Amino acid sequence: MEIQNTFTLKNEEGLETEYIGLTVVADEKSGKEYIIYAQANEAKEINGKEVQLYASLYEKEDGSIVLSEIETEKEKSLIKQFIDHVNTQ
């Protein structure tokens, strides 16, 4: 299975991990966008397996995508509500 929308992030030790972008969530009030993503190797597994989801603030700067940590409880709550809504469908 070929997966598109993948990107690589480095951790503090310099180790690279490939992720797949699942969706972008927009907060219309603030104008901010958030990306929800998972590790690509987990997403390649058989459907029905639970995978750990990650979320980051998603911005474009000078033609590059920049991911930043979600810091406020309001932002974390927005992401949680979105994921809960998707899980109930």
Buried (B, 14 or more C-beta within 10 A) or exposed (E): EEEEEEBEBEEEEEEEEBBBBBEEBEBEEEEBBBBBBBBBEBBEEEEEEEEEBBBBBBBEEEEEEEBEEBEEEEBEEBBEEBBEEEEEE
